[in-house]
Amino acid sequence: MKFRRAQSLFFGFHNGDIYVQNFLQNKTIVVSFEELNLIKGMDTWVDEAYLLNHFTELPNADAVYERLSRLVLCGIIMAEHTKEEEEDADYKNKWEWGPKTAAFHFALKNTQFFPVHSDQMKQFYQQIEQKYQEQRGPALYTLNRNHYDTVYEYAPPSTAEGLFKTIGRRRTIRRFKAEQAVLQEELVNCLYAGLGILKFRDSPPVGQMPIKTTPSGGARNPFEAYVLCSNVRNLPAGVYHYSALEHSLGLVNSEIPHTAASILSDQLWINDAAVVVFLVANFERTMWKYSHPVGYKAIMLEAGHIAQNMLLAANEYGFYGSPTAAVIHPRFEELIKEKKITQSCVYAIALGYAHEDAPELKA
């Protein structure tokens, strides 16, 4: 069997220790200088004899194998023809934004979320309460008065009618009316508001580019929507893909292996939503044009554009939404039966009618 260094590594130093992280596997270990020198020299495949000869300070072959097993199990060294090595090679071949952006992205993707009612979350809330008592924190807005010599003040627009009525009605709802269905037309029109393709225009030398209902960095249109439908009138429950070009829903999975709440960090109230829209970024679409990591930032911002349009469209129909980024990715990937290095769910929007006792409507 042959071995090589993983290509998805990030190195750091803390309190005199050397840390190595495999950001694809979300594993971090402390290594010695001898191990670091070994890792540095393994950018190509090496055999067992090379490894046995490297650890001259160890007493016997068993001790060497024990040390190597630790590095392999932690994802620092790859064994040939393994699932982990294939994923590592796939990352190297397809990820174009460098290791810093990759480490950031996969660290966020592998975030461990705690259930709302867990002891860890109770401790978090206690810490916030104590922090608020000790230090109220920064102001949540900035005033012009007493800061600039010249200030022009205006009356806010009326929210009694038109677009500003819809904007003024927007609320993030965490208590849905589970028994009330949304209509198919309402659902697909909310999707159209965020992802709809209005028309195409010629853009030499790359050909026709879509003009959408929301702005897209470089017109790369990286997002697709997958919709977990629980209560849509006359539409069977399941997971659907929304095609923006066709304005259609395609059934991806009639089986639902995980509830919406279990995919979204056990936020149990989400199970009462009629639908949950998952916004999935296809990074390669933007990478093709922008090899600089700033393309990653543009994609994250675009998710907000799309979600806000969907939320406003829902408000126009009389129901509400609640966005969240707390996605448990392995469960979502099982839901859509697909996993790719350059694809990731970055945002989700729960949609449905508000319960009459929803506290957000009384604020």
Secondary structure, 3 states (H helix, E strand, C coil): CCEEECCCEEEEEECCEEEEEECCCCEEEEECHHHHHHHHCCCCCECHHHHHHHCCCCCCHHHHHHHHHHHHHCCCEEECCCHHHHHHHHHHHHCCCHHHHHHHHHHHHCCCCCCCCCHHHHHHHHHHHHHHHHCCCCCCCCCCCCCCCCCCCCCCCCCCCHHHHHHHHCCECCCECCCCCECHHHHHHHHHHHHCEEEEEECCCCCEEEEECCCCHHHCCCEEEEEEECCECCECCEEEEEECCCCEEEEEECCCCCCHHHHCCCCHHHHHCCEEEEEEEEHHHHHCCCCCCHHHHHHHHHHHHHHHHHHHHHHHHCCEEEEECCCCHHHHHHHHCCCCCCEEEEEEEEEECECCCCHHHHC
